[in-house]
Amino acid sequence: MDCRHIQFCDRKSRIDYLQLQELFQLGAFWAKNRKIEDLQVAIANSTPTISVWDGHRLIGFARATSDGVYRATIWDVVIHPDYRGAGLGRKLVETVLSHPQVNRVERVYLMTTYQQRFYEHIGFEVLSNTTMVLHNQPLATPLPTPVLQSQELPRA
């Protein structure tokens, strides 16, 4: 596949949330039922967010969260099934890894169910003893916007 025309973009403003939702439904079993409102919150709180475009068609996506020094986590790596096998997934992950919020941290984490070998080829190692999870109960209603914004705690 000739991928010279494929573009990678780090501008959140370019993300088409309907196309992103469709991409997740098609190519990401873990994200099939995500709501657009929730995607908007997740992306607002992620840097970098990288989208991959074939013209006006969203064909790939990944995002990360990072403290900029110690830890970063890569989330939601997905390439449209029609574009897999052309090296775009690797380039997408490498683009996230090269971002200033990620490229200097001590450790970069990600979770994957079936793609361990893919990530090992990029340099990731399988860690079986460090991952823990807490399954929070979903909120019945979304939090109001002011609660989601950073608030300074009063000094004691």
N, CA, C and O atoms as a GROMACS GRO file, in nm:
protein
  624
    1MET      N    1   0.084  -0.119   0.000
    1MET     CA    2   0.000   0.000   0.000
    1MET      C    3   0.088   0.124   0.000
    1MET      O    4   0.182   0.135   0.079
    2ASP      N    5   0.058   0.217  -0.088
    2ASP     CA    6   0.131   0.343  -0.095
    2ASP      C    7   0.073   0.438   0.010
    2ASP      O    8  -0.043   0.478   0.000
    3CYS      N    9   0.153   0.472   0.109
    3CYS     CA   10   0.105   0.553   0.221
    3CYS      C   11   0.165   0.694   0.221
    3CYS      O   12   0.157   0.764   0.322
    4ARG      N   13   0.223   0.734   0.111
    4ARG     CA   14   0.289   0.866   0.109
    4ARG      C   15   0.192   0.980   0.132
    4ARG      O   16   0.232   1.086   0.179
    5HIS      N   17   0.066   0.962   0.100
    5HIS     CA   18  -0.034   1.067   0.114
    5HIS      C   19  -0.098   1.069   0.254
    5HIS      O   20  -0.173   1.161   0.285
    6ILE      N   21  -0.069   0.970   0.338
    6ILE     CA   22  -0.126   0.962   0.473
    6ILE      C   23  -0.064   1.072   0.559
    6ILE      O   24   0.057   1.093   0.556
    7GLN      N   25  -0.148   1.141   0.636
    7GLN     CA   26  -0.099   1.249   0.722
    7GLN      C   27  -0.125   1.218   0.868
    7GLN      O   28  -0.230   1.164   0.905
    8PHE      N   29  -0.027   1.252   0.952
    8PHE     CA   30  -0.038   1.240   1.097
    8PHE      C   31  -0.056   1.380   1.153
    8PHE      O   32   0.013   1.473   1.112
    9CYS      N   33  -0.149   1.395   1.246
    9CYS     CA   34  -0.182   1.528   1.298
    9CYS      C   35  -0.189   1.524   1.450
    9CYS      O   36  -0.243   1.430   1.508
   10ASP      N   37  -0.133   1.626   1.515
   10ASP     CA   38  -0.138   1.634   1.661
   10ASP      C   39  -0.232   1.743   1.711
   10ASP      O   40  -0.226   1.781   1.828
   11ARG      N   41  -0.317   1.794   1.624
   11ARG     CA   42  -0.411   1.899   1.664
   11ARG      C   43  -0.544   1.838   1.709
   11ARG      O   44  -0.613   1.773   1.630
   12LYS      N   45  -0.578   1.859   1.834
   12LYS     CA   46  -0.705   1.808   1.886
   12LYS      C   47  -0.823   1.867   1.810
   12LYS      O   48  -0.926   1.802   1.794
   13SER      N   49  -0.808   1.990   1.764
   13SER     CA   50  -0.917   2.059   1.695
   13SER      C   51  -0.955   1.989   1.564
   13SER      O   52  -1.066   2.010   1.514
   14ARG      N   53  -0.867   1.909   1.509
   14ARG     CA   54  -0.898   1.841   1.383
   14ARG      C   55  -0.978   1.713   1.403
   14ARG      O   56  -1.036   1.660   1.308
   15ILE      N   57  -0.983   1.663   1.525
   15ILE     CA   58  -1.049   1.534   1.549
   15ILE      C   59  -1.198   1.544   1.518
   15ILE      O   60  -1.268   1.632   1.569
   16ASP      N   61  -1.243   1.453   1.436
   16ASP     CA   62  -1.384   1.438   1.403
   16ASP      C   63  -1.436   1.327   1.495
   16ASP      O   64  -1.408   1.210   1.473
   17TYR      N   65  -1.512   1.365   1.597
   17TYR     CA   66  -1.553   1.268   1.700
   17TYR      C   67  -1.646   1.161   1.647
   17TYR      O   68  -1.643   1.048   1.696
   18LEU      N   69  -1.727   1.192   1.550
   18LEU     CA   70  -1.813   1.091   1.490
   18LEU      C   71  -1.729   0.987   1.416
   18LEU      O   72  -1.753   0.867   1.429
   19GLN      N   73  -1.630   1.033   1.340
   19GLN     CA   74  -1.540   0.940   1.271
   19GLN      C   75  -1.458   0.858   1.372
   19GLN      O   76  -1.433   0.740   1.350
   20LEU      N   77  -1.416   0.922   1.482
   20LEU     CA   78  -1.340   0.850   1.584
   20LEU      C   79  -1.426   0.741   1.647
   20LEU      O   80  -1.380   0.629   1.667
   21GLN      N   81  -1.548   0.774   1.679
   21GLN     CA   82  -1.640   0.675   1.736
   21GLN      C   83  -1.658   0.558   1.639
   21GLN      O   84  -1.659   0.442   1.680
   22GLU      N   85  -1.674   0.588   1.511
   22GLU     CA   86  -1.689   0.483   1.410
   22GLU      C   87  -1.563   0.399   1.397
   22GLU      O   88  -1.571   0.277   1.382
   23LEU      N   89  -1.445   0.463   1.403
   23LEU     CA   90  -1.318   0.391   1.398
   23LEU      C   91  -1.307   0.295   1.515
   23LEU      O   92  -1.265   0.180   1.498
   24PHE      N   93  -1.342   0.339   1.635
   24PHE     CA   94  -1.339   0.253   1.753
   24PHE      C   95  -1.437   0.136   1.737
   24PHE      O   96  -1.403   0.022   1.770
   25GLN      N   97  -1.556   0.162   1.686
   25GLN     CA   98  -1.654   0.055   1.668
   25GLN      C   99  -1.604  -0.049   1.570
   25GLN      O  100  -1.632  -0.168   1.585
   26LEU      N  101  -1.531  -0.006   1.469
   26LEU     CA  102  -1.483  -0.096   1.365
   26LEU      C  103  -1.354  -0.168   1.402
   26LEU      O  104  -1.338  -0.286   1.372
   27GLY      N  105  -1.263  -0.098   1.469
   27GLY     CA  106  -1.130  -0.154   1.486
   27GLY      C  107  -1.078  -0.166   1.627
   27GLY      O  108  -0.960  -0.197   1.645
   28ALA      N  109  -1.161  -0.142   1.728
   28ALA     CA  110  -1.112  -0.145   1.865
   28ALA      C  111  -1.218  -0.208   1.956
   28ALA      O  112  -1.307  -0.139   2.006
   29PHE      N  113  -1.207  -0.339   1.978
   29PHE     CA  114  -1.310  -0.409   2.056
   29PHE      C  115  -1.328  -0.349   2.195
   29PHE      O  116  -1.438  -0.355   2.250
   30TRP      N  117  -1.223  -0.293   2.252
   30TRP     CA  118  -1.228  -0.238   2.388
   30TRP      C  119  -1.299  -0.104   2.394
   30TRP      O  120  -1.330  -0.055   2.503
   31ALA      N  121  -1.325  -0.043   2.279
   31ALA     CA  122  -1.380   0.093   2.279
   31ALA      C  123  -1.506   0.105   2.194
   31ALA      O  124  -1.543   0.215   2.153
   32LYS      N  125  -1.572  -0.005   2.167
   32LYS     CA  126  -1.687  -0.005   2.077
   32LYS      C  127  -1.803   0.082   2.124
   32LYS      O  128  -1.876   0.137   2.041
   33ASN      N  129  -1.822   0.094   2.251
   33ASN     CA  130  -1.942   0.163   2.302
   33ASN      C  131  -1.913   0.298   2.365
   33ASN      O  132  -1.991   0.346   2.448
   34ARG      N  133  -1.805   0.360   2.328
   34ARG     CA  134  -1.772   0.490   2.387
   34ARG      C  135  -1.861   0.600   2.331
   34ARG      O  136  -1.891   0.604   2.211
   35LYS      N  137  -1.902   0.688   2.420
   35LYS     CA  138  -1.987   0.801   2.382
   35LYS      C  139  -1.900   0.919   2.340
   35LYS      O  140  -1.789   0.937   2.391
   36ILE      N  141  -1.950   0.996   2.248
   36ILE     CA  142  -1.876   1.112   2.198
   36ILE      C  143  -1.843   1.209   2.312
   36ILE      O  144  -1.732   1.263   2.317
   37GLU      N  145  -1.936   1.232   2.403
   37GLU     CA  146  -1.910   1.324   2.515
   37GLU      C  147  -1.793   1.275   2.599
   37GLU      O  148  -1.711   1.354   2.643
   38ASP      N  149  -1.786   1.144   2.622
   38ASP     CA  150  -1.677   1.088   2.701
   38ASP      C  151  -1.544   1.094   2.625
   38ASP      O  152  -1.440   1.118   2.685
   39LEU      N  153  -1.549   1.072   2.495
   39LEU     CA  154  -1.428   1.085   2.413
   39LEU      C  155  -1.374   1.227   2.420
   39LEU      O  156  -1.253   1.248   2.427
   40GLN      N  157  -1.463   1.324   2.418
   40GLN     CA  158  -1.420   1.464   2.426
   40GLN      C  159  -1.348   1.494   2.557
   40GLN      O  160  -1.248   1.564   2.557
   41VAL      N  161  -1.398   1.440   2.667
   41VAL     CA  162  -1.333   1.461   2.797
   41VAL      C  163  -1.197   1.391   2.799
   41VAL      O  164  -1.097   1.450   2.842
   42ALA      N  165  -1.193   1.266   2.752
   42ALA     CA  166  -1.066   1.192   2.752
   42ALA      C  167  -0.960   1.262   2.668
   42ALA      O  168  -0.845   1.272   2.710
   43ILE      N  169  -0.999   1.311   2.552
   43ILE     CA  170  -0.903   1.377   2.464
   43ILE      C  171  -0.860   1.512   2.520
   43ILE      O  172  -0.744   1.550   2.508
   44ALA      N  173  -0.953   1.583   2.582
   44ALA     CA  174  -0.917   1.711   2.645
   44ALA      C  175  -0.811   1.692   2.753
   44ALA      O  176  -0.732   1.783   2.779
   45ASN      N  177  -0.809   1.576   2.815
   45ASN     CA  178  -0.715   1.547   2.923
   45ASN      C  179  -0.596   1.462   2.878
   45ASN      O  180  -0.527   1.404   2.961
   46SER      N  181  -0.572   1.455   2.749
   46SER     CA  182  -0.462   1.376   2.694
   46SER      C  183  -0.372   1.464   2.608
   46SER      O  184  -0.420   1.546   2.530
   47THR      N  185  -0.242   1.444   2.624
   47THR     CA  186  -0.143   1.509   2.538
   47THR      C  187  -0.024   1.417   2.527
   47THR      O  188   0.038   1.384   2.628
   48PRO      N  189   0.008   1.375   2.407
   48PRO     CA  190  -0.048   1.415   2.279
   48PRO      C  191  -0.169   1.331   2.239
   48PRO      O  192  -0.195   1.224   2.295
   49THR      N  193  -0.241   1.382   2.143
   49THR     CA  194  -0.341   1.303   2.070
   49THR      C  195  -0.298   1.308   1.924
   49THR      O  196  -0.279   1.416   1.868
   50ILE      N  197  -0.284   1.193   1.866
   50ILE     CA  198  -0.238   1.184   1.727
   50ILE      C  199  -0.348   1.118   1.644
   50ILE      O  200  -0.394   1.008   1.676
   51SER      N  201  -0.389   1.185   1.540
   51SER     CA  202  -0.486   1.127   1.447
   51SER      C  203  -0.416   1.104   1.313
   51SER      O  204  -0.323   1.176   1.276
   52VAL      N  205  -0.463   1.002   1.241
   52VAL     CA  206  -0.404   0.965   1.113
   52VAL      C  207  -0.512   0.976   1.006
   52VAL      O  208  -0.623   0.925   1.023
   53TRP      N  209  -0.477   1.043   0.897
   53TRP     CA  210  -0.577   1.079   0.796
   53TRP      C  211  -0.537   1.032   0.657
   53TRP      O  212  -0.422   1.043   0.616
   54ASP      N  213  -0.635   0.981   0.586
   54ASP     CA  214  -0.625   0.956   0.443
   54ASP      C  215  -0.724   1.054   0.379
   54ASP      O  216  -0.842   1.024   0.365
   55GLY      N  217  -0.673   1.169   0.342
   55GLY     CA  218  -0.762   1.277   0.297
   55GLY      C  219  -0.846   1.326   0.414
   55GLY      O  220  -0.792   1.372   0.515
   56HIS      N  221  -0.977   1.315   0.400
   56HIS     CA  222  -1.068   1.357   0.508
   56HIS      C  223  -1.118   1.240   0.591
   56HIS      O  224  -1.207   1.255   0.674
   57ARG      N  225  -1.059   1.123   0.568
   57ARG     CA  226  -1.101   1.001   0.638
   57ARG      C  227  -1.006   0.971   0.753
   57ARG      O  228  -0.885   0.957   0.732
   58LEU      N  229  -1.060   0.962   0.874
   58LEU     CA  230  -0.982   0.925   0.991
   58LEU      C  231  -0.954   0.775   0.986
   58LEU      O  232  -1.047   0.694   0.984
   59ILE      N  233  -0.826   0.738   0.982
   59ILE     CA  234  -0.791   0.596   0.971
   59ILE      C  235  -0.705   0.546   1.087
   59ILE      O  236  -0.672   0.428   1.093
   60GLY      N  237  -0.670   0.636   1.179
   60GLY     CA  238  -0.589   0.594   1.292
   60GLY      C  239  -0.594   0.695   1.404
   60GLY      O  240  -0.624   0.813   1.383
   61PHE      N  241  -0.564   0.648   1.525
   61PHE     CA  242  -0.571   0.736   1.640
   61PHE      C  243  -0.491   0.674   1.755
   61PHE      O  244  -0.484   0.552   1.768
   62ALA      N  245  -0.430   0.759   1.835
   62ALA     CA  246  -0.368   0.720   1.962
   62ALA      C  247  -0.359   0.845   2.048
   62ALA      O  248  -0.356   0.957   1.998
   63ARG      N  249  -0.354   0.824   2.178
   63ARG     CA  250  -0.339   0.936   2.270
   63ARG      C  251  -0.253   0.891   2.387
   63ARG      O  252  -0.230   0.771   2.406
   64ALA      N  253  -0.205   0.987   2.465
   64ALA     CA  254  -0.125   0.955   2.582
   64ALA      C  255  -0.156   1.053   2.694
   64ALA      O  256  -0.206   1.163   2.672
   65THR      N  257  -0.127   1.010   2.814
   65THR     CA  258  -0.128   1.098   2.930
   65THR      C  259   0.012   1.088   2.991
   65THR      O  260   0.076   0.983   2.987
   66SER      N  261   0.059   1.200   3.048
   66SER     CA  262   0.196   1.202   3.096
   66SER      C  263   0.215   1.308   3.202
   66SER      O  264   0.149   1.412   3.200
   67ASP      N  265   0.307   1.282   3.295
   67ASP     CA  266   0.348   1.388   3.388
   67ASP      C  267   0.469   1.462   3.333
   67ASP      O  268   0.516   1.558   3.395
   68GLY      N  269   0.520   1.419   3.219
   68GLY     CA  270   0.629   1.489   3.153
   68GLY      C  271   0.767   1.455   3.204
   68GLY      O  272   0.867   1.498   3.146
   69VAL      N  273   0.775   1.378   3.314
   69VAL     CA  274   0.905   1.348   3.373
   69VAL      C  275   0.919   1.198   3.402
   69VAL      O  276   1.012   1.133   3.356
   70TYR      N  277   0.826   1.144   3.479
   70TYR     CA  278   0.842   1.009   3.530
   70TYR      C  279   0.763   0.902   3.453
   70TYR      O  280   0.817   0.797   3.418
   71ARG      N  281   0.635   0.930   3.428
   71ARG     CA  282   0.549   0.827   3.371
   71ARG      C  283   0.460   0.884   3.261
   71ARG      O  284   0.415   0.999   3.267
   72ALA      N  285   0.436   0.800   3.162
   72ALA     CA  286   0.338   0.828   3.057
   72ALA      C  287   0.268   0.697   3.025
   72ALA      O  288   0.323   0.589   3.045
   73THR      N  289   0.147   0.708   2.977
   73THR     CA  290   0.071   0.592   2.934
   73THR      C  291   0.011   0.620   2.797
   73THR      O  292  -0.048   0.726   2.775
   74ILE      N  293   0.026   0.527   2.707
   74ILE     CA  294  -0.033   0.538   2.574
   74ILE      C  295  -0.167   0.464   2.576
   74ILE      O  296  -0.178   0.354   2.630
   75TRP      N  297  -0.266   0.528   2.517
   75TRP     CA  298  -0.403   0.476   2.518
   75TRP      C  299  -0.460   0.470   2.376
   75TRP      O  300  -0.421   0.547   2.288
   76ASP      N  301  -0.552   0.378   2.356
   76ASP     CA  302  -0.643   0.378   2.241
   76ASP      C  303  -0.573   0.377   2.105
   76ASP      O  304  -0.613   0.451   2.015
   77VAL      N  305  -0.471   0.296   2.091
   77VAL     CA  306  -0.403   0.286   1.962
   77VAL      C  307  -0.490   0.204   1.867
   77VAL      O  308  -0.522   0.088   1.895
   78VAL      N  309  -0.526   0.264   1.756
   78VAL     CA  310  -0.611   0.193   1.660
   78VAL      C  311  -0.581   0.240   1.518
   78VAL      O  312  -0.565   0.360   1.492
   79ILE      N  313  -0.574   0.145   1.428
   79ILE     CA  314  -0.561   0.171   1.284
   79ILE      C  315  -0.679   0.101   1.216
   79ILE      O  316  -0.711  -0.013   1.250
   80HIS      N  317  -0.741   0.169   1.123
   80HIS     CA  318  -0.853   0.110   1.049
   80HIS      C  319  -0.808  -0.024   0.989
   80HIS      O  320  -0.698  -0.033   0.936
   81PRO      N  321  -0.892  -0.127   0.997
   81PRO     CA  322  -0.853  -0.259   0.945
   81PRO      C  323  -0.805  -0.258   0.800
   81PRO      O  324  -0.718  -0.337   0.765
   82ASP      N  325  -0.859  -0.172   0.716
   82ASP     CA  326  -0.818  -0.167   0.575
   82ASP      C  327  -0.675  -0.115   0.558
   82ASP      O  328  -0.616  -0.131   0.451
   83TYR      N  329  -0.619  -0.052   0.661
   83TYR     CA  330  -0.487   0.010   0.651
   83TYR      C  331  -0.381  -0.062   0.734
   83TYR      O  332  -0.266  -0.017   0.741
   84ARG      N  333  -0.418  -0.172   0.797
   84ARG     CA  334  -0.323  -0.246   0.880
   84ARG      C  335  -0.221  -0.319   0.794
   84ARG      O  336  -0.249  -0.357   0.680
   85GLY      N  337  -0.103  -0.338   0.850
   85GLY     CA  338   0.001  -0.412   0.781
   85GLY      C  339   0.091  -0.325   0.694
   85GLY      O  340   0.180  -0.377   0.627
   86ALA      N  341   0.069  -0.194   0.695
   86ALA     CA  342   0.149  -0.104   0.612
   86ALA      C  343   0.248  -0.022   0.694
   86ALA      O  344   0.313   0.068   0.641
   87GLY      N  345   0.260  -0.053   0.823
   87GLY     CA  346   0.354   0.020   0.908
   87GLY      C  347   0.296   0.144   0.973
   87GLY      O  348   0.368   0.215   1.044
   88LEU      N  349   0.168   0.170   0.952
   88LEU     CA  350   0.108   0.292   1.008
   88LEU      C  351   0.094   0.283   1.160
   88LEU      O  352   0.110   0.384   1.229
   89GLY      N  353   0.064   0.165   1.212
   89GLY     CA  354   0.053   0.149   1.357
   89GLY      C  355   0.184   0.177   1.427
   89GLY      O  356   0.189   0.246   1.529
   90ARG      N  357   0.290   0.124   1.371
   90ARG     CA  358   0.424   0.149   1.428
   90ARG      C  359   0.456   0.298   1.422
   90ARG      O  360   0.503   0.355   1.521
   91LYS      N  361   0.432   0.360   1.308
   91LYS     CA  362   0.460   0.504   1.295
   91LYS      C  363   0.374   0.585   1.392
   91LYS      O  364   0.419   0.685   1.446
   92LEU      N  365   0.250   0.542   1.413
   92LEU     CA  366   0.161   0.611   1.506
   92LEU      C  367   0.217   0.605   1.648
   92LEU      O  368   0.224   0.708   1.716
   93VAL      N  369   0.257   0.488   1.693
   93VAL     CA  370   0.314   0.473   1.827
   93VAL      C  371   0.444   0.551   1.838
   93VAL      O  372   0.468   0.617   1.939
   94GLU      N  373   0.529   0.545   1.737
   94GLU     CA  374   0.655   0.620   1.739
   94GLU      C  375   0.630   0.771   1.741
   94GLU      O  376   0.708   0.845   1.802
   95THR      N  377   0.524   0.816   1.676
   95THR     CA  378   0.490   0.958   1.680
   95THR      C  379   0.451   1.000   1.821
   95THR      O  380   0.492   1.106   1.868
   96VAL      N  381   0.372   0.917   1.888
   96VAL     CA  382   0.336   0.946   2.028
   96VAL      C  383   0.463   0.948   2.113
   96VAL      O  384   0.482   1.038   2.194
   97LEU      N  385   0.548   0.848   2.096
   97LEU     CA  386   0.671   0.838   2.177
   97LEU      C  387   0.766   0.955   2.155
   97LEU      O  388   0.843   0.988   2.245
   98SER      N  389   0.762   1.017   2.038
   98SER     CA  390   0.854   1.127   2.010
   98SER      C  391   0.802   1.262   2.058
   98SER      O  392   0.876   1.361   2.054
   99HIS      N  393   0.679   1.268   2.104
   99HIS     CA  394   0.622   1.395   2.150
   99HIS      C  395   0.693   1.443   2.277
   99HIS      O  396   0.729   1.360   2.361
  100PRO      N  397   0.714   1.573   2.294
  100PRO     CA  398   0.785   1.626   2.412
  100PRO      C  399   0.724   1.587   2.547
  100PRO      O  400   0.796   1.581   2.646
  101GLN      N  401   0.594   1.561   2.553
  101GLN     CA  402   0.532   1.520   2.680
  101GLN      C  403   0.564   1.375   2.713
  101GLN      O  404   0.539   1.330   2.825
  102VAL      N  405   0.617   1.300   2.616
  102VAL     CA  406   0.640   1.157   2.635
  102VAL      C  407   0.787   1.120   2.621
  102VAL      O  408   0.834   1.028   2.689
  103ASN      N  409   0.863   1.188   2.534
  103ASN     CA  410   0.995   1.140   2.496
  103ASN      C  411   1.102   1.151   2.605
  103ASN      O  412   1.211   1.097   2.589
  104ARG      N  413   1.074   1.218   2.715
  104ARG     CA  414   1.173   1.232   2.821
  104ARG      C  415   1.136   1.156   2.949
  104ARG      O  416   1.215   1.154   3.043
  105VAL      N  417   1.019   1.093   2.953
  105VAL     CA  418   0.978   1.026   3.077
  105VAL      C  419   1.057   0.898   3.098
  105VAL      O  420   1.108   0.838   3.003
  106GLU      N  421   1.068   0.858   3.224
  106GLU     CA  422   1.144   0.738   3.258
  106GLU      C  423   1.080   0.611   3.204
  106GLU      O  424   1.148   0.522   3.154
  107ARG      N  425   0.947   0.603   3.214
  107ARG     CA  426   0.876   0.483   3.172
  107ARG      C  427   0.747   0.519   3.099
  107ARG      O  428   0.673   0.608   3.140
  108VAL      N  429   0.724   0.447   2.991
  108VAL     CA  430   0.601   0.462   2.914
  108VAL      C  431   0.526   0.330   2.922
  108VAL      O  432   0.581   0.225   2.889
  109TYR      N  433   0.403   0.336   2.965
  109TYR     CA  434   0.320   0.218   2.980
  109TYR      C  435   0.212   0.215   2.874
  109TYR      O  436   0.176   0.317   2.816
  110LEU      N  437   0.160   0.096   2.849
  110LEU     CA  438   0.038   0.080   2.771
  110LEU      C  439  -0.021  -0.055   2.808
  110LEU      O  440   0.048  -0.143   2.860
  111MET      N  441  -0.150  -0.070   2.780
  111MET     CA  442  -0.219  -0.195   2.803
  111MET      C  443  -0.260  -0.251   2.667
  111MET      O  444  -0.306  -0.178   2.579
  112THR      N  445  -0.242  -0.381   2.653
  112THR     CA  446  -0.286  -0.447   2.530
  112THR      C  447  -0.332  -0.588   2.564
  112THR      O  448  -0.277  -0.653   2.653
  113THR      N  449  -0.430  -0.635   2.493
  113THR     CA  450  -0.482  -0.769   2.516
  113THR      C  451  -0.416  -0.871   2.424
  113THR      O  452  -0.379  -0.980   2.469
  114TYR      N  453  -0.402  -0.837   2.296
  114TYR     CA  454  -0.354  -0.934   2.198
  114TYR      C  455  -0.232  -0.890   2.119
  114TYR      O  456  -0.180  -0.968   2.039
  115GLN      N  457  -0.183  -0.768   2.137
  115GLN     CA  458  -0.079  -0.715   2.049
  115GLN      C  459   0.059  -0.703   2.114
  115GLN      O  460   0.137  -0.615   2.079
  116GLN      N  461   0.090  -0.790   2.209
  116GLN     CA  462   0.218  -0.783   2.278
  116GLN      C  463   0.336  -0.788   2.180
  116GLN      O  464   0.429  -0.708   2.193
  117ARG      N  465   0.332  -0.877   2.084
  117ARG     CA  466   0.444  -0.888   1.989
  117ARG      C  467   0.463  -0.761   1.908
  117ARG      O  468   0.576  -0.718   1.883
  118PHE      N  469   0.353  -0.701   1.866
  118PHE     CA  470   0.361  -0.575   1.792
  118PHE      C  471   0.438  -0.471   1.873
  118PHE      O  472   0.530  -0.407   1.821
  119TYR      N  473   0.401  -0.454   2.000
  119TYR     CA  474   0.466  -0.353   2.084
  119TYR      C  475   0.608  -0.392   2.121
  119TYR      O  476   0.693  -0.305   2.139
  120GLU      N  477   0.637  -0.522   2.134
  120GLU     CA  478   0.775  -0.565   2.161
  120GLU      C  479   0.868  -0.525   2.047
  120GLU      O  480   0.984  -0.492   2.071
  121HIS      N  481   0.820  -0.528   1.924
  121HIS     CA  482   0.902  -0.487   1.809
  121HIS      C  483   0.936  -0.338   1.814
  121HIS      O  484   1.032  -0.294   1.752
  122ILE      N  485   0.856  -0.261   1.887
  122ILE     CA  486   0.881  -0.117   1.901
  122ILE      C  487   0.973  -0.091   2.021
  122ILE      O  488   1.029   0.018   2.033
  123GLY      N  489   0.987  -0.190   2.110
  123GLY     CA  490   1.076  -0.174   2.225
  123GLY      C  491   1.010  -0.193   2.360
  123GLY      O  492   1.078  -0.188   2.462
  124PHE      N  493   0.880  -0.215   2.363
  124PHE     CA  494   0.811  -0.238   2.490
  124PHE      C  495   0.842  -0.378   2.542
  124PHE      O  496   0.872  -0.469   2.466
  125GLU      N  497   0.834  -0.392   2.675
  125GLU     CA  498   0.855  -0.521   2.740
  125GLU      C  499   0.726  -0.562   2.811
  125GLU      O  500   0.652  -0.477   2.861
  126VAL      N  501   0.701  -0.691   2.816
  126VAL     CA  502   0.586  -0.742   2.890
  126VAL      C  503   0.620  -0.738   3.038
  126VAL      O  504   0.723  -0.791   3.080
  127LEU      N  505   0.534  -0.676   3.118
  127LEU     CA  506   0.549  -0.673   3.263
  127LEU      C  507   0.428  -0.742   3.324
  127LEU      O  508   0.316  -0.694   3.313
  128SER      N  509   0.452  -0.853   3.388
  128SER     CA  510   0.339  -0.927   3.443
  128SER      C  511   0.316  -0.899   3.590
  128SER      O  512   0.216  -0.944   3.646
  129ASN      N  513   0.404  -0.826   3.654
  129ASN     CA  514   0.393  -0.811   3.799
  129ASN      C  515   0.364  -0.670   3.846
  129ASN      O  516   0.362  -0.646   3.967
  130THR      N  517   0.341  -0.574   3.757
  130THR     CA  518   0.324  -0.437   3.803
  130THR      C  519   0.186  -0.379   3.777
  130THR      O  520   0.155  -0.269   3.824
  131THR      N  521   0.102  -0.449   3.704
  131THR     CA  522  -0.026  -0.391   3.666
  131THR      C  523  -0.134  -0.427   3.765
  131THR      O  524  -0.152  -0.544   3.801
  132MET      N  525  -0.204  -0.326   3.809
  132MET     CA  526  -0.320  -0.343   3.895
  132MET      C  527  -0.432  -0.258   3.837
  132MET      O  528  -0.407  -0.165   3.761
  133VAL      N  529  -0.555  -0.289   3.873
  133VAL     CA  530  -0.668  -0.213   3.822
  133VAL      C  531  -0.774  -0.201   3.930
  133VAL      O  532  -0.793  -0.293   4.010
  134LEU      N  533  -0.841  -0.088   3.932
  134LEU     CA  534  -0.956  -0.064   4.018
  134LEU      C  535  -1.072  -0.035   3.924
  134LEU      O  536  -1.066   0.059   3.846
  135HIS      N  537  -1.176  -0.113   3.931
  135HIS     CA  538  -1.294  -0.092   3.847
  135HIS      C  539  -1.390   0.000   3.921
  135HIS      O  540  -1.469  -0.045   4.004
  136ASN      N  541  -1.383   0.130   3.891
  136ASN     CA  542  -1.477   0.226   3.950
  136ASN      C  543  -1.616   0.200   3.897
  136ASN      O  544  -1.633   0.149   3.786
  137GLN      N  545  -1.714   0.234   3.975
  137GLN     CA  546  -1.852   0.224   3.929
  137GLN      C  547  -1.879   0.343   3.838
  137GLN      O  548  -1.846   0.456   3.875
  138PRO      N  549  -1.938   0.320   3.720
  138PRO     CA  550  -1.967   0.433   3.631
  138PRO      C  551  -2.064   0.530   3.697
  138PRO      O  552  -2.154   0.491   3.772
  139LEU      N  553  -2.043   0.658   3.667
  139LEU     CA  554  -2.133   0.760   3.718
  139LEU      C  555  -2.266   0.751   3.645
  139LEU      O  556  -2.271   0.731   3.524
  140ALA      N  557  -2.375   0.765   3.720
  140ALA     CA  558  -2.508   0.761   3.658
  140ALA      C  559  -2.528   0.879   3.565
  140ALA      O  560  -2.590   0.866   3.459
  141THR      N  561  -2.475   0.994   3.604
  141THR     CA  562  -2.483   1.113   3.519
  141THR      C  563  -2.344   1.174   3.511
  141THR      O  564  -2.266   1.163   3.606
  142PRO      N  565  -2.311   1.238   3.400
  142PRO     CA  566  -2.180   1.300   3.388
  142PRO      C  567  -2.159   1.410   3.492
  142PRO      O  568  -2.254   1.475   3.535
  143LEU      N  569  -2.034   1.429   3.530
  143LEU     CA  570  -2.002   1.537   3.623
  143LEU      C  571  -2.021   1.672   3.553
  143LEU      O  572  -1.993   1.684   3.434
  144PRO      N  573  -2.069   1.773   3.626
  144PRO     CA  574  -2.076   1.906   3.564
  144PRO      C  575  -1.936   1.956   3.531
  144PRO      O  576  -1.840   1.922   3.600
  145THR      N  577  -1.926   2.035   3.429
  145THR     CA  578  -1.797   2.085   3.381
  145THR      C  579  -1.711   2.147   3.490
  145THR      O  580  -1.592   2.116   3.495
  146PRO      N  581  -1.764   2.234   3.580
  146PRO     CA  582  -1.676   2.293   3.681
  146PRO      C  583  -1.609   2.189   3.770
  146PRO      O  584  -1.497   2.212   3.816
  147VAL      N  585  -1.673   2.076   3.796
  147VAL     CA  586  -1.613   1.972   3.879
  147VAL      C  587  -1.497   1.908   3.806
  147VAL      O  588  -1.401   1.864   3.870
  148LEU      N  589  -1.503   1.900   3.675
  148LEU     CA  590  -1.396   1.838   3.597
  148LEU      C  591  -1.273   1.926   3.585
  148LEU      O  592  -1.165   1.876   3.556
  149GLN      N  593  -1.287   2.055   3.606
  149GLN     CA  594  -1.174   2.146   3.594
  149GLN      C  595  -1.090   2.140   3.721
  149GLN      O  596  -1.140   2.108   3.828
  150SER      N  597  -0.963   2.172   3.707
  150SER     CA  598  -0.873   2.172   3.822
  150SER      C  599  -0.919   2.275   3.924
  150SER      O  600  -0.957   2.387   3.890
  151GLN      N  601  -0.913   2.235   4.047
  151GLN     CA  602  -0.947   2.327   4.155
  151GLN      C  603  -0.836   2.322   4.259
  151GLN      O  604  -0.789   2.215   4.297
  152GLU      N  605  -0.794   2.440   4.304
  152GLU     CA  606  -0.689   2.447   4.404
  152GLU      C  607  -0.750   2.421   4.540
  152GLU      O  608  -0.855   2.476   4.574
  153LEU      N  609  -0.684   2.336   4.618
  153LEU     CA  610  -0.732   2.307   4.752
  153LEU      C  611  -0.696   2.421   4.847
  153LEU      O  612  -0.590   2.482   4.833
  154PRO      N  613  -0.785   2.449   4.943
  154PRO     CA  614  -0.752   2.554   5.040
  154PRO      C  615  -0.632   2.513   5.125
  154PRO      O  616  -0.615   2.396   5.158
  155ARG      N  617  -0.550   2.611   5.160
  155ARG     CA  618  -0.432   2.583   5.241
  155ARG      C  619  -0.471   2.570   5.387
  155ARG      O  620  -0.558   2.641   5.437
  156ALA      N  621  -0.405   2.476   5.454
  156ALA     CA  622  -0.435   2.451   5.595
  156ALA      C  623  -0.365   2.548   5.685
  156ALA      O  624  -0.380   2.541   5.808
   0.00000   0.00000   0.00000
